[in-house]
Amino acid sequence: MTTQQTLRRSPVRDRGRFVVLPENRFAFAAAETLAQRPRRGPAALLTIDGAPGVGKSHICDHVLQQSRLSEGESRAMHVTGAEFAQEWDEACRNRFFRQFQESYAACDLLVCEDVQGMRRRRRAQEALVQIVDQVIAREGRVIFTLARPPRKITGLSQRLVNRCHGGVTAHVALPSSESRALLLDHFAKLHNVPVSADAVRLLAREFAVSPRELAGLATRLAQQSRQQSQMVDLAFAQQLVDTEPLQSQNTVPEISREVARQFGVALRILRSDSRSAKARIPRQAAMYLARELTSSPCQSIGKYFNGRSHSTVVHACQRFEEQLESDLALQPIVENIRKSLCEERRTGDRRKRVNKSGTRRSSAG
């Protein structure tokens, strides 16, 4: 439990250099300034908002990493809004509220992601406001991230909204076609996959998705390119455009059911607390694909898998991605899951079109 810990460290993702784009330039510059601020310098508070998958967590990881490199034993706390509210409830039940508050207030850097996860939890929000005030009073630093601007999220107290706007605020938009081309080129280089400039431009134009989804697209490109021993040229990219849905409409339950079917395990085992390899690997696969193919935040994905935390989902995705790179037997299974989900989406779209057409004809007649 956090109240019994002096320091919480989150797994910092090593994805190569951060790609600075027009959409994230201001947020990244503000984060860099905050990361380089001396521990005994002026207080700093940064609020970043943007849709899931635009890179808010990546920026937070960068600040945490820079803080540790420059300050050594700097005390950092990294938590999501839903996790904070859950820990606060536990502290109240066990009468550890004072220890809980002191453990957070003593940190030099507090990162609270997905603050919207504690909406309508007024008492937990009040506790967070008090802790933020104490951190700032000690000349510490605070970073908030939200899926939307604080004032547009119902269920947040006015005091918490005011704290979110009490420092620098930055919005990270979905990338433009030009930015998506830069990101695809970057991700392809990380996978050591040769991609022609024409192919990059085509894919960037056709796949108007988040950076997270572009990273998933690059992973699929790498796998297919290696399987076919072929460079990703314009023809290769066009084939992908013709066979891939431009934006997945599959849900986390749908993805999980297909993963369970392909791995030959029951869905209830996938969602259970079992740590056996039979349950763990398919569960990691389902989390990885849910994060890649949907815009659901990690907290929502974790909630489906028996209430697992944001950090647990992130760690599971990292572990599975590493295993996917080294285990050749996993790659065709994952590719079959993607194809099956793609077919389900197309079938669903056709049914919707038929139903709409039939409804129109019946109403006209």
Secondary structure, DSSP 8 states (H G I E B T S, - for coil): -GGG-S---------SS----TTTHHHHHHHHHHHHS-TTS--EEEEEE--TTSSHHHHHHHHHHHHHHHHSS--EEEEEHHHHHHHHHHHHHTT-HHHHHHHHHT-SEEEEE-GGGGTT-HHHHHHHHHHHHHHHHTT-EEEEEESS-GGGSTT--HHHHHHHTSSEEEE-----HHHHHHHHHHHHHHTT--B-HHHHHHHHHH----HHHHHHHHHHHHHHHHHHT--B-HHHHHHHHHHS-SS----HHHHHHHHHHHHT--HHHHTSS--SHHHHHHHHHHHHHHHHHS---HHHHHHHTTT--HHHHHHHHHHHHHHHHH-TTHHHHHHHHHHHHHHHHHHHHHHHHHHHHHHHHHHH-
